[in-house]
């Protein structure tokens, strides 16, 4: 390996260490409570400007953390879409919406921090767009389109409302299980696979619930 290749490999390892440490600190303490200096120190970097050197700033660091996971989630969803084709079953489309998240967390092993990190970004008015720009890939759009085709009679405002409900339910349920695992407390279901099934059951019910007119 040449000197340039060796330096590149070291930089790559440092970058990955920073990403792992930052994700953990953000999940445990809050995105807005952790400084770049704290991340550099926890990552074992003598230079406290390491985050800026490798990522340019906090926003780009957050974006890099999301990208570290979104690619695999996209792959998992695309695989599921290939299996269901043009299904007319709402459960198939809800599964494509829900399953990639818990499956990815299961693949990561324990501990994980991404679910708690993702909730923070999605509930922060300034950081939400960062998350959305990275996760709204073609597989997610196709999933939403397929789901909506199964609900032709659902009024558009109700569809938007239930989309918001579904997003919050999935994000917070996964984050709560991740938190419980980190704290060693009891979880409602024993595995990520079981949580996946529970979420699909709940969201099918949510989407098919009757609509009461409001005047």
C-alpha positions in Angstrom: 0.0 0.0 0.0 1.4 3.4 -1.0 1.6 6.3 1.5 -1.3 8.0 -0.1 -3.4 4.8 0.1 -2.5 4.3 3.8 -3.5 7.9 4.6 -6.7 7.4 2.8 -7.4 4.2 4.7 -6.7 5.9 8.0 -8.9 8.9 7.1 -11.7 6.4 6.2 -11.4 4.7 9.6 -11.4 8.0 11.4 -14.5 9.1 9.5 -16.3 5.9 10.4 -15.3 6.2 14.1 -16.6 9.8 14.2 -19.9 8.7 12.6 -20.4 5.9 15.1 -19.5 8.0 18.1 -21.6 11.0 16.9 -24.7 8.8 16.3 -24.4 7.3 19.8 -23.9 10.7 21.5 -26.8 12.3 19.6 -29.1 9.4 20.4 -28.2 9.4 24.1 -27.9 13.1 24.8 -29.7 15.0 22.0 -28.6 16.4 18.7 -28.6 20.0 20.1 -26.7 19.0 23.3 -23.6 17.6 21.7 -20.8 19.7 20.3 -18.4 18.9 17.6 -15.6 19.2 20.2 -17.3 16.5 22.4 -17.6 14.2 19.4 -13.9 14.6 18.4 -12.8 13.9 22.0 -15.1 10.8 22.3 -13.8 9.6 19.0 -10.2 9.7 20.4 -9.1 12.6 18.1 -6.4 14.8 19.5 -7.5 17.5 17.1 -10.8 18.9 18.3 -11.6 20.2 14.8 -11.7 16.6 13.4 -15.5 16.8 12.7 -15.1 20.0 10.7 -12.1 18.5 8.9 -13.9 15.3 7.8 -17.5 16.6 7.4 -17.4 20.4 7.1 -20.0 21.0 9.8 -22.7 19.5 12.0 -25.4 19.5 9.3 -23.2 17.5 6.9 -22.3 15.2 9.8 -26.0 14.6 10.5 -26.6 14.0 6.8 -23.7 11.5 6.6 -25.2 9.5 9.5 -28.5 9.3 7.8 -26.9 8.2 4.5 -25.0 5.5 6.4 -28.4 3.8 7.0 -30.7 5.0 4.3 -28.9 3.1 1.5 -29.5 -0.3 3.2 -33.1 0.6 4.1 -33.6 1.5 0.4 -32.2 -1.9 -0.6 -34.5 -3.8 1.7 -37.6 -2.0 0.6 -36.6 -2.4 -3.1 -36.3 -6.2 -2.5 -39.8 -6.3 -1.0 -41.3 -4.3 -3.8 -39.8 -6.8 -6.3 -41.6 -9.6 -4.4 -45.1 -8.0 -4.3 -45.2 -6.6 -7.8 -48.5 -4.8 -8.4 -50.3 -6.2 -5.4 -53.8 -5.0 -4.5 -53.4 -6.0 -0.9 -53.0 -3.1 1.5 -51.0 -5.2 3.9 -48.3 -5.8 1.3 -47.7 -2.1 0.8 -47.9 -1.3 4.6 -45.2 -4.0 5.1 -43.0 -2.3 2.5 -43.4 0.9 4.4 -42.7 -0.6 7.8 -40.4 -3.6 7.5 -37.1 -2.1 6.2 -36.6 -0.1 9.4 -36.8 -2.9 12.0 -35.1 -5.3 9.7 -32.2 -2.9 9.3 -32.0 -2.4 13.1 -32.0 -6.2 13.6 -29.1 -6.6 11.1 -27.1 -4.0 13.0 -27.2 -6.1 16.2 -27.1 -4.6 19.6 -26.7 -1.8 20.7 -28.2 0.5 18.1 -28.8 4.2 18.2 -30.3 5.1 14.8 -34.0 5.0 15.7 -33.5 7.5 18.5 -31.4 9.6 16.3 -33.9 9.6 13.5 -36.8 10.6 15.8 -34.8 13.7 16.9 -34.2 14.8 13.3 -37.8 14.3 12.3 -39.2 16.3 15.2 -36.8 19.2 14.9 -38.2 21.9 12.6 -34.7 22.9 11.3 -33.3 19.4 10.9 -36.3 17.6 9.5 -35.6 18.6 5.9 -32.1 17.0 6.2 -33.7 13.7 7.1 -36.4 13.9 4.4 -33.9 14.7 1.7 -31.9 11.6 2.4 -34.8 9.0 3.0 -37.3 10.0 0.2 -35.9 7.6 -2.4 -37.6 5.9 -5.3 -38.6 2.8 -3.3 -40.4 4.8 -0.6 -42.3 6.9 -3.3 -43.4 3.7 -5.1 -44.5 2.3 -1.8 -46.6 5.3 -1.0 -48.1 5.3 -4.5 -49.1 1.6 -4.2 -50.6 2.2 -0.8 -52.7 5.1 -2.0 -53.9 3.0 -4.9 -55.4 0.6 -2.4 -57.3 3.4 -0.8 -59.1 5.2 -3.7 -62.0 6.2 -1.5 -60.0 7.9 1.2 -60.3 11.7 1.1 -57.0 13.4 0.4 -56.9 15.4 3.7 -57.5 12.1 5.7 -54.8 10.4 3.7 -52.3 13.2 4.6 -53.4 13.0 8.2 -53.0 9.2 8.4 -49.6 9.4 6.7 -48.5 11.7 9.5 -49.9 9.3 12.1 -48.2 6.4 10.5 -44.8 8.1 10.3 -45.0 9.1 14.0 -46.1 5.6 15.1 -43.3 3.8 13.2 -40.5 6.2 14.3 -41.5 6.5 17.9 -42.2 2.8 18.3 -38.8 1.8 17.0 -37.1 4.4 19.1 -38.9 3.3 22.2 -37.8 -0.3 21.8 -34.2 0.8 21.1 -34.3 2.9 24.2 -35.6 0.0 26.3 -33.0 -2.3 25.0 -30.3 0.3 25.8 -31.6 0.6 29.3 -32.2 -3.1 29.8 -35.9 -2.7 30.5 -38.7 -4.9 29.3 -40.1 -4.5 25.8 -43.6 -5.2 24.6 -42.4 -7.8 22.1 -39.3 -9.9 22.2 -37.7 -9.2 18.8 -37.5 -6.6 16.0 -39.4 -9.0 13.8 -42.2 -9.2 16.3 -42.3 -5.3 16.4 -42.4 -5.3 12.7 -45.5 -7.5 12.7 -47.2 -5.4 15.4 -46.6 -2.2 13.5 -48.0 -3.7 10.3 -51.1 -4.9 12.1 -51.6 -1.5 13.7 -51.1 0.5 10.5 -53.4 -1.7 8.4 -56.1 -0.9 11.0 -55.2 2.8 10.9 -55.5 3.1 7.1 -58.7 1.1 7.0 -60.4 2.8 9.9 -63.8 4.5 9.2 -63.8 8.2 8.4 -66.1 10.4 10.5 -67.2 13.6 8.8 -66.4 16.7 10.8 -68.5 19.9 10.3 
